[in-house]
Amino acid sequence: MKQVLLAAIIGTSTLLASGPAAAQVKPEEIIKFRQSVYTVIGWHVRPLGGMVKGQIPYNQAEFLRNAEIVADMSKIAPHAFPAGSDTGATTRAKPEIWSDAAGFKKVMDNFQAEAAKLAEVAKTATSVDQVRGQFGALGKSCGACHDNYRTK
Ligand code: HEC
């Protein structure tokens, strides 16, 4: 799934290998990829938020579909921060992502866990009340990273 999504997003197989192969990709390409990953994440979180806030009617299938995309994308996100992709184009990624790798991994792991949990809860949630709490937990996991690892 991850590879299919990656290939779909960048239309090439150059990024499929992590490690040394990825390091040969230009920083500006990685940064573009990274911002695209988060753009997709934000895009699919939007209807979830709309449903939770009551701005759009709750639709279980639509909620689940979007939550699953966010969960899949959360698995791609850690691969969008190879060393050396801190500069080279306009990026809001803070140097702490690399200098505090353990702290960054913690918020990334938490984000993945909350996204997976939301997709799981959504499978059986027949009302929006059953997803509201976990949606809030997911939102907190975004903020935990943005507050510390993304510039304003
Ligand atoms: C582990 C860290 C981390 C988590 C978790 C995270 N983000 Fe981000 N996000 C970033 C960083 C870093 C950037 C800046 C990327 C750049 O400019 O290179 C960013 C950028 C973005 C952007 C702007 C993309 C663009 O156009 O440049 C959006 C939208 C976004 N995040 C939404 C979200 C949402 C919604 C969540 C949770 C569902 C989330 N993010 C979770 C680190 C994170």
Backbone and ligand atoms as CSV (ligand in chain L), in Angstrom:
chain,resi,resn,atom,element,x,y,z
A,1,MET,N,N,0.838,-1.210,0.000
A,1,MET,CA,C,0.000,0.000,0.000
A,1,MET,C,C,0.868,1.254,0.000
A,2,LYS,N,N,1.848,1.243,0.866
A,2,LYS,CA,C,2.729,2.402,0.972
A,2,LYS,C,C,3.414,2.677,-0.372
A,3,GLN,N,N,3.915,1.608,-0.982
A,3,GLN,CA,C,4.643,1.782,-2.235
A,3,GLN,C,C,3.709,2.230,-3.349
A,4,VAL,N,N,2.496,1.685,-3.347
A,4,VAL,CA,C,1.536,2.077,-4.367
A,4,VAL,C,C,1.231,3.559,-4.239
A,5,LEU,N,N,0.999,3.984,-2.991
A,5,LEU,CA,C,0.691,5.390,-2.761
A,5,LEU,C,C,1.855,6.284,-3.138
A,6,LEU,N,N,3.031,5.877,-2.732
A,6,LEU,CA,C,4.222,6.663,-3.056
A,6,LEU,C,C,4.373,6.814,-4.554
A,7,ALA,N,N,4.232,5.698,-5.263
A,7,ALA,CA,C,4.394,5.726,-6.710
A,7,ALA,C,C,3.322,6.609,-7.326
A,8,ALA,N,N,2.121,6.542,-6.759
A,8,ALA,CA,C,1.039,7.364,-7.287
A,8,ALA,C,C,1.331,8.839,-7.074
A,9,ILE,N,N,1.914,9.146,-5.928
A,9,ILE,CA,C,2.155,10.549,-5.599
A,9,ILE,C,C,3.297,11.118,-6.439
A,10,ILE,N,N,4.369,10.389,-6.556
A,10,ILE,CA,C,5.531,10.995,-7.214
A,10,ILE,C,C,5.754,10.474,-8.627
A,11,GLY,N,N,5.016,9.436,-8.989
A,11,GLY,CA,C,5.090,8.961,-10.364
A,11,GLY,C,C,6.444,8.403,-10.744
A,12,THR,N,N,7.203,7.973,-9.788
A,12,THR,CA,C,8.518,7.415,-10.086
A,12,THR,C,C,8.890,6.450,-8.979
A,13,SER,N,N,9.836,5.620,-9.241
A,13,SER,CA,C,10.223,4.666,-8.209
A,13,SER,C,C,11.481,5.108,-7.464
A,14,THR,N,N,11.996,6.293,-7.788
A,14,THR,CA,C,13.275,6.697,-7.185
A,14,THR,C,C,13.212,6.826,-5.666
A,15,LEU,N,N,12.039,7.162,-5.155
A,15,LEU,CA,C,11.951,7.384,-3.708
A,15,LEU,C,C,11.588,6.129,-2.939
A,16,LEU,N,N,11.330,5.050,-3.654
A,16,LEU,CA,C,10.809,3.860,-2.976
A,16,LEU,C,C,11.809,3.287,-1.995
A,17,ALA,N,N,13.078,3.377,-2.327
A,17,ALA,CA,C,14.085,2.876,-1.399
A,17,ALA,C,C,14.395,3.975,-0.395
A,18,SER,N,N,14.444,3.607,0.868
A,18,SER,CA,C,14.863,4.606,1.840
A,18,SER,C,C,16.362,4.428,2.039
A,19,GLY,N,N,16.955,5.293,2.809
A,19,GLY,CA,C,18.391,5.169,3.044
A,19,GLY,C,C,19.197,5.816,1.931
A,20,PRO,N,N,20.308,5.205,1.556
A,20,PRO,CA,C,21.236,5.842,0.632
A,20,PRO,C,C,20.586,6.295,-0.688
A,21,ALA,N,N,19.675,5.476,-1.216
A,21,ALA,CA,C,19.059,5.844,-2.485
A,21,ALA,C,C,18.260,7.131,-2.333
A,22,ALA,N,N,17.553,7.229,-1.199
A,22,ALA,CA,C,16.744,8.418,-0.973
A,22,ALA,C,C,17.623,9.650,-0.814
A,23,ALA,N,N,18.817,9.430,-0.251
A,23,ALA,CA,C,19.715,10.556,-0.016
A,23,ALA,C,C,20.168,11.207,-1.321
A,24,GLN,N,N,20.107,10.456,-2.411
A,24,GLN,CA,C,20.539,11.020,-3.690
A,24,GLN,C,C,19.476,11.917,-4.315
A,25,VAL,N,N,18.278,11.845,-3.806
A,25,VAL,CA,C,17.216,12.709,-4.299
A,25,VAL,C,C,17.488,14.116,-3.800
A,26,LYS,N,N,17.265,15.100,-4.647
A,26,LYS,CA,C,17.541,16.492,-4.249
A,26,LYS,C,C,16.645,16.920,-3.084
A,27,PRO,N,N,17.200,17.708,-2.133
A,27,PRO,CA,C,16.403,18.152,-0.979
A,27,PRO,C,C,15.091,18.816,-1.406
A,28,GLU,N,N,15.134,19.632,-2.457
A,28,GLU,CA,C,13.888,20.322,-2.842
A,28,GLU,C,C,12.817,19.345,-3.312
A,29,GLU,N,N,13.254,18.209,-3.860
A,29,GLU,CA,C,12.267,17.193,-4.274
A,29,GLU,C,C,11.635,16.540,-3.048
A,30,ILE,N,N,12.494,16.238,-2.067
A,30,ILE,CA,C,11.993,15.636,-0.822
A,30,ILE,C,C,11.027,16.587,-0.125
A,31,ILE,N,N,11.410,17.864,-0.081
A,31,ILE,CA,C,10.575,18.854,0.612
A,31,ILE,C,C,9.215,18.962,-0.077
A,32,LYS,N,N,9.233,18.928,-1.396
A,32,LYS,CA,C,7.976,18.979,-2.157
A,32,LYS,C,C,7.136,17.737,-1.851
A,33,PHE,N,N,7.815,16.604,-1.821
A,33,PHE,CA,C,7.133,15.346,-1.481
A,33,PHE,C,C,6.530,15.437,-0.082
A,34,ARG,N,N,7.338,15.902,0.869
A,34,ARG,CA,C,6.889,15.991,2.263
A,34,ARG,C,C,5.661,16.895,2.386
A,35,GLN,N,N,5.728,18.063,1.752
A,35,GLN,CA,C,4.598,18.995,1.845
A,35,GLN,C,C,3.369,18.405,1.156
A,36,SER,N,N,3.601,17.619,0.116
A,36,SER,CA,C,2.477,16.955,-0.566
A,36,SER,C,C,1.829,15.921,0.347
A,37,VAL,N,N,2.654,15.175,1.059
A,37,VAL,CA,C,2.126,14.170,1.999
A,37,VAL,C,C,1.205,14.858,3.009
A,38,TYR,N,N,1.692,15.966,3.579
A,38,TYR,CA,C,0.868,16.655,4.583
A,38,TYR,C,C,-0.332,17.359,3.962
A,39,THR,N,N,-0.188,17.796,2.710
A,39,THR,CA,C,-1.350,18.387,2.037
A,39,THR,C,C,-2.442,17.334,1.893
A,40,VAL,N,N,-2.050,16.120,1.518
A,40,VAL,CA,C,-3.028,15.026,1.379
A,40,VAL,C,C,-3.642,14.700,2.738
A,41,ILE,N,N,-2.796,14.643,3.768
A,41,ILE,CA,C,-3.301,14.358,5.113
A,41,ILE,C,C,-4.329,15.429,5.511
A,42,GLY,N,N,-3.952,16.686,5.339
A,42,GLY,CA,C,-4.852,17.782,5.711
A,42,GLY,C,C,-6.159,17.730,4.927
A,43,TRP,N,N,-6.039,17.371,3.652
A,43,TRP,CA,C,-7.211,17.309,2.771
A,43,TRP,C,C,-8.217,16.280,3.270
A,44,HIS,N,N,-7.716,15.148,3.751
A,44,HIS,CA,C,-8.619,14.074,4.180
A,44,HIS,C,C,-9.058,14.213,5.637
A,45,VAL,N,N,-8.341,15.032,6.400
A,45,VAL,CA,C,-8.778,15.315,7.770
A,45,VAL,C,C,-9.947,16.311,7.739
A,46,ARG,N,N,-9.945,17.139,6.714
A,46,ARG,CA,C,-10.955,18.206,6.619
A,46,ARG,C,C,-12.400,17.679,6.691
A,47,PRO,N,N,-12.788,16.707,5.849
A,47,PRO,CA,C,-14.169,16.216,5.956
A,47,PRO,C,C,-14.445,15.528,7.288
A,48,LEU,N,N,-13.420,14.939,7.892
A,48,LEU,CA,C,-13.604,14.319,9.211
A,48,LEU,C,C,-13.983,15.396,10.224
A,49,GLY,N,N,-13.250,16.497,10.174
A,49,GLY,CA,C,-13.530,17.622,11.074
A,49,GLY,C,C,-14.904,18.208,10.803
A,50,GLY,N,N,-15.254,18.293,9.529
A,50,GLY,CA,C,-16.569,18.824,9.146
A,50,GLY,C,C,-17.688,17.990,9.743
A,51,MET,N,N,-17.502,16.664,9.716
A,51,MET,CA,C,-18.538,15.782,10.271
A,51,MET,C,C,-18.578,15.876,11.790
A,52,VAL,N,N,-17.387,15.908,12.402
A,52,VAL,CA,C,-17.330,15.976,13.866
A,52,VAL,C,C,-17.957,17.276,14.371
A,53,LYS,N,N,-17.744,18.359,13.614
A,53,LYS,CA,C,-18.297,19.658,14.025
A,53,LYS,C,C,-19.752,19.831,13.604
A,54,GLY,N,N,-20.284,18.853,12.878
A,54,GLY,CA,C,-21.686,18.943,12.463
A,54,GLY,C,C,-21.916,19.846,11.263
A,55,GLN,N,N,-20.812,20.203,10.576
A,55,GLN,CA,C,-20.964,21.063,9.397
A,55,GLN,C,C,-21.413,20.255,8.178
A,56,ILE,N,N,-21.053,18.975,8.175
A,56,ILE,CA,C,-21.575,18.073,7.150
A,56,ILE,C,C,-22.146,16.837,7.852
A,57,PRO,N,N,-23.208,16.267,7.279
A,57,PRO,CA,C,-23.844,15.124,7.936
A,57,PRO,C,C,-22.862,13.957,8.071
A,58,TYR,N,N,-22.956,13.251,9.179
A,58,TYR,CA,C,-22.098,12.086,9.384
A,58,TYR,C,C,-22.486,10.989,8.405
A,59,ASN,N,N,-21.458,10.463,7.738
A,59,ASN,CA,C,-21.642,9.365,6.799
A,59,ASN,C,C,-20.548,8.360,7.116
A,60,GLN,N,N,-20.925,7.223,7.650
A,60,GLN,CA,C,-19.926,6.278,8.157
A,60,GLN,C,C,-18.936,5.838,7.091
A,61,ALA,N,N,-19.432,5.510,5.903
A,61,ALA,CA,C,-18.540,5.030,4.840
A,61,ALA,C,C,-17.529,6.104,4.441
A,62,GLU,N,N,-18.009,7.355,4.351
A,62,GLU,CA,C,-17.124,8.463,3.978
A,62,GLU,C,C,-16.121,8.754,5.093
A,63,PHE,N,N,-16.590,8.680,6.321
A,63,PHE,CA,C,-15.692,8.922,7.450
A,63,PHE,C,C,-14.589,7.873,7.454
A,64,LEU,N,N,-14.999,6.613,7.293
A,64,LEU,CA,C,-14.039,5.508,7.303
A,64,LEU,C,C,-13.038,5.633,6.152
A,65,ARG,N,N,-13.546,5.935,4.968
A,65,ARG,CA,C,-12.673,6.061,3.789
A,65,ARG,C,C,-11.590,7.127,4.044
A,66,ASN,N,N,-11.996,8.273,4.530
A,66,ASN,CA,C,-11.027,9.350,4.779
A,66,ASN,C,C,-10.085,9.007,5.928
A,67,ALA,N,N,-10.626,8.394,6.972
A,67,ALA,CA,C,-9.784,8.025,8.119
A,67,ALA,C,C,-8.732,6.992,7.698
A,68,GLU,N,N,-9.110,6.088,6.816
A,68,GLU,CA,C,-8.144,5.073,6.365
A,68,GLU,C,C,-7.040,5.691,5.510
A,69,ILE,N,N,-7.391,6.694,4.726
A,69,ILE,CA,C,-6.364,7.370,3.923
A,69,ILE,C,C,-5.377,8.088,4.853
A,70,VAL,N,N,-5.916,8.745,5.877
A,70,VAL,CA,C,-5.029,9.435,6.830
A,70,VAL,C,C,-4.105,8.415,7.512
A,71,ALA,N,N,-4.673,7.263,7.884
A,71,ALA,CA,C,-3.853,6.233,8.538
A,71,ALA,C,C,-2.762,5.724,7.585
A,72,ASP,N,N,-3.116,5.521,6.326
A,72,ASP,CA,C,-2.113,5.083,5.341
A,72,ASP,C,C,-1.039,6.153,5.150
A,73,MET,N,N,-1.473,7.387,5.035
A,73,MET,CA,C,-0.516,8.481,4.829
A,73,MET,C,C,0.400,8.656,6.040
A,74,SER,N,N,-0.123,8.342,7.217
A,74,SER,CA,C,0.711,8.479,8.418
A,74,SER,C,C,1.887,7.509,8.373
A,75,LYS,N,N,1.733,6.423,7.616
A,75,LYS,CA,C,2.838,5.458,7.494
A,75,LYS,C,C,3.890,5.961,6.517
A,76,ILE,N,N,3.492,6.830,5.621
A,76,ILE,CA,C,4.439,7.399,4.652
A,76,ILE,C,C,5.223,8.546,5.290
A,77,ALA,N,N,4.552,9.297,6.175
A,77,ALA,CA,C,5.149,10.520,6.731
A,77,ALA,C,C,6.587,10.358,7.250
A,78,PRO,N,N,6.909,9.277,8.008
A,78,PRO,CA,C,8.284,9.186,8.531
A,78,PRO,C,C,9.344,9.120,7.426
A,79,HIS,N,N,8.939,8.721,6.236
A,79,HIS,CA,C,9.905,8.597,5.140
A,79,HIS,C,C,10.113,9.924,4.397
A,80,ALA,N,N,9.458,10.956,4.874
A,80,ALA,CA,C,9.556,12.263,4.202
A,80,ALA,C,C,10.538,13.196,4.897
A,81,PHE,N,N,11.344,12.633,5.809
A,81,PHE,CA,C,12.289,13.451,6.567
A,81,PHE,C,C,13.718,12.900,6.533
A,82,PRO,N,N,14.220,12.525,5.367
A,82,PRO,CA,C,15.603,12.011,5.362
A,82,PRO,C,C,16.590,13.124,5.745
A,83,ALA,N,N,17.720,12.711,6.297
A,83,ALA,CA,C,18.761,13.684,6.654
A,83,ALA,C,C,19.113,14.505,5.419
A,84,GLY,N,N,19.307,15.802,5.616
A,84,GLY,CA,C,19.679,16.671,4.503
A,84,GLY,C,C,18.478,17.360,3.866
A,85,SER,N,N,17.271,17.008,4.312
A,85,SER,CA,C,16.082,17.639,3.722
A,85,SER,C,C,15.564,18.773,4.607
A,86,ASP,N,N,16.508,19.338,5.401
A,86,ASP,CA,C,16.128,20.449,6.275
A,86,ASP,C,C,16.228,21.796,5.565
A,87,THR,N,N,16.965,21.843,4.483
A,87,THR,CA,C,17.082,23.078,3.707
A,87,THR,C,C,17.097,22.722,2.222
A,88,GLY,N,N,17.026,23.732,1.369
A,88,GLY,CA,C,17.080,23.484,-0.075
A,88,GLY,C,C,15.865,24.039,-0.776
A,89,ALA,N,N,14.839,24.326,-0.012
A,89,ALA,CA,C,13.620,24.961,-0.523
A,89,ALA,C,C,12.912,25.512,0.700
A,90,THR,N,N,11.872,26.277,0.489
A,90,THR,CA,C,11.137,26.803,1.634
A,90,THR,C,C,10.486,25.651,2.375
A,91,THR,N,N,10.876,25.491,3.612
A,91,THR,CA,C,10.308,24.423,4.429
A,91,THR,C,C,10.051,24.934,5.825
A,92,ARG,N,N,9.005,24.419,6.442
A,92,ARG,CA,C,8.694,24.784,7.824
A,92,ARG,C,C,9.196,23.710,8.788
A,93,ALA,N,N,9.905,22.722,8.276
A,93,ALA,CA,C,10.458,21.686,9.148
A,93,ALA,C,C,11.579,22.294,9.995
A,94,LYS,N,N,11.477,22.134,11.294
A,94,LYS,CA,C,12.485,22.693,12.208
A,94,LYS,C,C,13.704,21.780,12.301
A,95,PRO,N,N,14.879,22.360,12.556
A,95,PRO,CA,C,16.106,21.553,12.701
A,95,PRO,C,C,15.981,20.500,13.807
A,96,GLU,N,N,15.098,20.757,14.789
A,96,GLU,CA,C,14.908,19.810,15.907
A,96,GLU,C,C,14.453,18.429,15.431
A,97,ILE,N,N,13.859,18.357,14.252
A,97,ILE,CA,C,13.417,17.057,13.719
A,97,ILE,C,C,14.620,16.111,13.637
A,98,TRP,N,N,15.761,16.689,13.269
A,98,TRP,CA,C,16.954,15.868,13.109
A,98,TRP,C,C,17.836,15.893,14.369
A,99,SER,N,N,17.868,17.035,15.078
A,99,SER,CA,C,18.724,17.109,16.271
A,99,SER,C,C,18.086,16.387,17.466
A,100,ASP,N,N,16.749,16.270,17.436
A,100,ASP,CA,C,16.030,15.581,18.518
A,100,ASP,C,C,15.235,14.434,17.890
A,101,ALA,N,N,15.972,13.548,17.229
A,101,ALA,CA,C,15.333,12.466,16.464
A,101,ALA,C,C,14.443,11.580,17.339
A,102,ALA,N,N,14.863,11.347,18.589
A,102,ALA,CA,C,14.073,10.479,19.471
A,102,ALA,C,C,12.736,11.138,19.814
A,103,GLY,N,N,12.783,12.427,20.106
A,103,GLY,CA,C,11.559,13.163,20.424
A,103,GLY,C,C,10.626,13.215,19.222
A,104,PHE,N,N,11.211,13.411,18.066
A,104,PHE,CA,C,10.419,13.465,16.840
A,104,PHE,C,C,9.760,12.115,16.558
A,105,LYS,N,N,10.520,11.046,16.760
A,105,LYS,CA,C,9.979,9.699,16.527
A,105,LYS,C,C,8.774,9.446,17.440
A,106,LYS,N,N,8.882,9.943,18.651
A,106,LYS,CA,C,7.801,9.749,19.621
A,106,LYS,C,C,6.495,10.393,19.127
A,107,VAL,N,N,6.574,11.636,18.652
A,107,VAL,CA,C,5.332,12.293,18.200
A,107,VAL,C,C,4.840,11.672,16.889
A,108,MET,N,N,5.776,11.205,16.078
A,108,MET,CA,C,5.388,10.533,14.825
A,108,MET,C,C,4.691,9.201,15.143
A,109,ASP,N,N,5.269,8.427,16.044
A,109,ASP,CA,C,4.670,7.140,16.437
A,109,ASP,C,C,3.268,7.360,17.010
A,110,ASN,N,N,3.152,8.389,17.823
A,110,ASN,CA,C,1.869,8.691,18.444
A,110,ASN,C,C,0.825,9.061,17.377
A,111,PHE,N,N,1.235,9.872,16.426
A,111,PHE,CA,C,0.356,10.258,15.312
A,111,PHE,C,C,-0.122,9.010,14.564
A,112,GLN,N,N,0.792,8.114,14.266
A,112,GLN,CA,C,0.430,6.887,13.542
A,112,GLN,C,C,-0.552,6.040,14.350
A,113,ALA,N,N,-0.295,5.948,15.655
A,113,ALA,CA,C,-1.163,5.138,16.517
A,113,ALA,C,C,-2.569,5.739,16.578
A,114,GLU,N,N,-2.655,7.065,16.715
A,114,GLU,CA,C,-3.969,7.715,16.812
A,114,GLU,C,C,-4.714,7.636,15.479
A,115,ALA,N,N,-3.987,7.744,14.370
A,115,ALA,CA,C,-4.631,7.661,13.050
A,115,ALA,C,C,-5.163,6.246,12.815
A,116,ALA,N,N,-4.369,5.248,13.200
A,116,ALA,CA,C,-4.799,3.855,13.037
A,116,ALA,C,C,-6.018,3.581,13.911
A,117,LYS,N,N,-5.990,4.136,15.128
A,117,LYS,CA,C,-7.104,3.919,16.066
A,117,LYS,C,C,-8.392,4.558,15.522
A,118,LEU,N,N,-8.268,5.740,14.919
A,118,LEU,CA,C,-9.463,6.403,14.387
A,118,LEU,C,C,-10.079,5.558,13.263
A,119,ALA,N,N,-9.223,5.021,12.389
A,119,ALA,CA,C,-9.730,4.185,11.292
A,119,ALA,C,C,-10.404,2.934,11.850
A,120,GLU,N,N,-9.854,2.427,12.939
A,120,GLU,CA,C,-10.413,1.235,13.576
A,120,GLU,C,C,-11.788,1.543,14.188
A,121,VAL,N,N,-11.830,2.624,14.956
A,121,VAL,CA,C,-13.087,3.031,15.599
A,121,VAL,C,C,-14.163,3.308,14.540
A,122,ALA,N,N,-13.738,3.913,13.429
A,122,ALA,CA,C,-14.695,4.322,12.384
A,122,ALA,C,C,-15.384,3.120,11.738
A,123,LYS,N,N,-14.732,1.971,11.798
A,123,LYS,CA,C,-15.307,0.764,11.168
A,123,LYS,C,C,-16.673,0.409,11.739
A,124,THR,N,N,-16.855,0.671,13.020
A,124,THR,CA,C,-18.103,0.263,13.665
A,124,THR,C,C,-18.911,1.444,14.200
A,125,ALA,N,N,-18.443,2.668,13.933
A,125,ALA,CA,C,-19.114,3.839,14.513
A,125,ALA,C,C,-20.351,4.217,13.703
A,126,THR,N,N,-21.509,3.960,14.276
A,126,THR,CA,C,-22.748,4.270,13.560
A,126,THR,C,C,-23.202,5.710,13.810
A,127,SER,N,N,-22.575,6.381,14.779
A,127,SER,CA,C,-22.920,7.795,14.999
A,127,SER,C,C,-21.636,8.589,15.203
A,128,VAL,N,N,-21.737,9.873,14.925
A,128,VAL,CA,C,-20.562,10.743,15.013
A,128,VAL,C,C,-20.037,10.820,16.452
A,129,ASP,N,N,-20.914,10.620,17.424
A,129,ASP,CA,C,-20.483,10.645,18.831
A,129,ASP,C,C,-19.435,9.574,19.120
A,130,GLN,N,N,-19.461,8.507,18.338
A,130,GLN,CA,C,-18.527,7.407,18.581
A,130,GLN,C,C,-17.130,7.663,17.993
A,131,VAL,N,N,-17.007,8.669,17.159
A,131,VAL,CA,C,-15.684,8.977,16.600
A,131,VAL,C,C,-15.110,10.291,17.128
A,132,ARG,N,N,-15.951,11.073,17.770
A,132,ARG,CA,C,-15.550,12.425,18.199
A,132,ARG,C,C,-14.301,12.405,19.086
A,133,GLY,N,N,-14.311,11.540,20.092
A,133,GLY,CA,C,-13.184,11.491,21.028
A,133,GLY,C,C,-11.879,11.131,20.346
A,134,GLN,N,N,-11.929,10.134,19.493
A,134,GLN,CA,C,-10.702,9.704,18.825
A,134,GLN,C,C,-10.253,10.722,17.774
A,135,PHE,N,N,-11.209,11.417,17.172
A,135,PHE,CA,C,-10.821,12.479,16.242
A,135,PHE,C,C,-10.059,13.563,17.004
A,136,GLY,N,N,-10.524,13.862,18.205
A,136,GLY,CA,C,-9.831,14.847,19.037
A,136,GLY,C,C,-8.416,14.402,19.379
A,137,ALA,N,N,-8.278,13.103,19.651
A,137,ALA,CA,C,-6.948,12.564,19.975
A,137,ALA,C,C,-6.017,12.668,18.765
A,138,LEU,N,N,-6.572,12.414,17.590
A,138,LEU,CA,C,-5.761,12.558,16.365
A,138,LEU,C,C,-5.323,14.012,16.201
A,139,GLY,N,N,-6.267,14.926,16.380
A,139,GLY,CA,C,-5.946,16.351,16.247
A,139,GLY,C,C,-4.840,16.779,17.203
A,140,LYS,N,N,-4.899,16.267,18.405
A,140,LYS,CA,C,-3.851,16.579,19.396
A,140,LYS,C,C,-2.494,16.080,18.927
A,141,SER,N,N,-2.501,14.915,18.261
A,141,SER,CA,C,-1.229,14.347,17.800
A,141,SER,C,C,-0.624,15.189,16.665
A,142,CYS,N,N,-1.474,15.832,15.869
A,142,CYS,CA,C,-0.959,16.761,14.845
A,142,CYS,C,C,-0.298,17.934,15.561
A,143,GLY,N,N,-1.032,18.493,16.523
A,143,GLY,CA,C,-0.555,19.676,17.230
A,143,GLY,C,C,0.736,19.423,17.991
A,144,ALA,N,N,0.846,18.220,18.572
A,144,ALA,CA,C,2.047,17.899,19.353
A,144,ALA,C,C,3.295,17.991,18.479
A,145,CYS,N,N,3.158,17.608,17.227
A,145,CYS,CA,C,4.315,17.703,16.325
A,145,CYS,C,C,4.481,19.137,15.815
A,146,HIS,N,N,3.394,19.725,15.357
A,146,HIS,CA,C,3.482,21.092,14.808
A,146,HIS,C,C,4.034,22.083,15.837
A,147,ASP,N,N,3.603,21.951,17.087
A,147,ASP,CA,C,4.039,22.899,18.121
A,147,ASP,C,C,5.553,22.873,18.326
A,148,ASN,N,N,6.133,21.685,18.172
A,148,ASN,CA,C,7.558,21.559,18.486
A,148,ASN,C,C,8.474,21.421,17.281
A,149,TYR,N,N,7.940,20.966,16.169
A,149,TYR,CA,C,8.816,20.618,15.042
A,149,TYR,C,C,8.474,21.335,13.740
A,150,ARG,N,N,7.529,22.263,13.798
A,150,ARG,CA,C,7.178,23.012,12.594
A,150,ARG,C,C,7.217,24.492,12.925
A,151,THR,N,N,7.824,25.286,12.063
A,151,THR,CA,C,7.887,26.728,12.323
A,151,THR,C,C,6.502,27.338,12.092
A,152,LYS,N,N,6.271,28.464,12.734
A,152,LYS,CA,C,4.957,29.126,12.658
A,152,LYS,C,C,4.677,29.632,11.244
L,1,HEC,C1,C,5.500,14.087,13.273
L,1,HEC,C2,C,5.268,15.437,12.869
L,1,HEC,C3,C,3.968,15.866,12.258
L,1,HEC,C4,C,2.720,15.342,12.481
L,1,HEC,C5,C,2.303,14.236,13.418
L,1,HEC,C6,C,1.821,16.109,11.640
L,1,HEC,N1,N,2.504,17.059,10.944
L,1,HEC,FE1,FE,1.707,18.374,9.638
L,1,HEC,N2,N,3.590,19.051,9.197
L,1,HEC,C7,C,4.741,18.683,9.847
L,1,HEC,C8,C,5.864,19.415,9.318
L,1,HEC,C9,C,7.307,19.307,9.765
L,1,HEC,C10,C,5.357,20.251,8.296
L,1,HEC,C11,C,6.156,21.222,7.420
L,1,HEC,C12,C,6.693,20.474,6.188
L,1,HEC,C13,C,7.600,21.336,5.328
L,1,HEC,O1,O,7.301,22.544,5.138
L,1,HEC,O2,O,8.609,20.794,4.840
L,1,HEC,C14,C,3.914,19.985,8.257
L,1,HEC,C15,C,3.036,20.596,7.373
L,1,HEC,C16,C,1.671,20.401,7.351
L,1,HEC,C17,C,0.766,21.041,6.425
L,1,HEC,C18,C,1.157,22.058,5.342
L,1,HEC,C19,C,1.603,21.334,4.068
L,1,HEC,C20,C,2.135,22.321,3.024
L,1,HEC,O3,O,1.376,22.704,2.138
L,1,HEC,O4,O,3.307,22.733,3.124
L,1,HEC,C21,C,-0.496,20.596,6.720
L,1,HEC,C22,C,-1.793,20.974,6.011
L,1,HEC,C23,C,-0.369,19.667,7.824
L,1,HEC,N3,N,0.959,19.571,8.180
L,1,HEC,C24,C,-1.424,19.016,8.412
L,1,HEC,C25,C,-1.290,18.026,9.385
L,1,HEC,C26,C,-2.397,17.318,9.991
L,1,HEC,C27,C,-3.862,17.572,9.677
L,1,HEC,C28,C,-1.861,16.431,10.864
L,1,HEC,C29,C,-2.556,15.415,11.727
L,1,HEC,C30,C,-3.650,14.652,11.178
L,1,HEC,C31,C,-0.427,16.603,10.816
L,1,HEC,N4,N,-0.122,17.583,9.922
L,1,HEC,C32,C,0.456,15.871,11.589
L,1,HEC,C33,C,4.845,17.761,10.847
L,1,HEC,C34,C,3.812,16.956,11.299
